[in-house]
Amino acid sequence: MPKDRLIGFEISTSGRRDGTIEAAYIQLSCQKVVRTQEVKEDVLLADYSADGKLVGIEILAPVSIADLQKLVKDRARKKPFRK
């Protein structure tokens, strides 16, 4: 798989025995993570590639949509999805 190819997204979760989700990871590309930035302390982490592109988002507790929008605002799709 090419390293720069967007995969749409892939979500991985980790859960507790009571059925609640403990964490979620949204993978946005297949590039190697070289830097992680804490966006919201102990809640939201962003992984970046060597060229500064967003690779993935880790959510460790409830977050607002506004916090997530800040991370992906520059990654909006320019073309519609193909069927």
C-alpha positions in Angstrom: 0.0 0.0 0.0 1.5 3.4 -1.0 2.5 5.4 2.1 0.7 8.5 1.1 -2.6 6.8 0.2 -5.6 7.9 2.2 -7.6 5.0 3.5 -10.7 7.0 4.4 -10.4 6.1 8.0 -10.0 3.0 10.2 -11.2 3.0 13.8 -9.7 0.8 16.5 -11.2 0.7 19.9 -10.3 -0.6 23.3 -13.1 -1.5 25.7 -13.8 -2.3 29.3 -15.6 -5.4 30.7 -18.7 -3.2 31.4 -19.0 -2.6 27.6 -17.9 1.0 27.6 -15.2 2.2 25.2 -11.9 3.2 26.9 -10.2 4.6 23.8 -10.5 5.0 20.1 -7.9 5.5 17.4 -8.8 6.9 14.0 -6.1 6.1 11.3 -6.2 8.6 8.4 -3.2 7.4 6.4 -0.6 4.7 6.3 2.4 7.0 6.9 4.8 6.3 9.7 4.1 8.3 12.9 7.1 10.4 13.9 5.5 12.9 16.3 2.6 12.9 18.7 1.0 16.1 19.9 -1.3 16.3 22.9 -4.2 18.5 21.6 -6.3 18.3 24.8 -4.6 17.1 27.9 -5.1 13.4 28.7 -8.0 13.4 26.2 -7.0 14.0 22.6 -3.7 13.1 20.8 -2.8 13.7 17.2 -0.1 11.7 15.4 1.9 13.3 12.5 4.2 12.0 9.8 7.7 13.4 9.0 6.2 15.9 6.6 3.7 17.2 9.1 0.6 15.4 7.8 -2.0 14.1 10.2 -1.7 10.3 10.4 -4.1 9.5 13.2 -6.2 10.7 16.1 -6.4 9.0 19.5 -9.4 9.8 21.7 -9.0 8.8 25.4 -12.1 10.4 26.8 -15.2 12.3 25.5 -14.2 15.2 23.2 -16.2 18.0 21.5 -16.7 18.0 17.8 -15.0 21.4 17.7 -11.8 19.9 19.1 -11.8 17.3 16.3 -12.7 19.8 13.6 -9.5 21.8 14.5 -7.4 18.7 13.5 -9.1 17.9 10.2 -10.1 21.3 8.9 -7.3 21.2 6.2 -8.0 17.7 5.2 -11.6 18.2 3.8 -12.3 16.1 0.8 -12.3 18.1 -2.4 -14.1 15.4 -4.4 -17.1 13.2 -3.5 -16.6 9.6 -2.7 -16.9 7.1 -5.5 -19.3 4.3 -5.2 
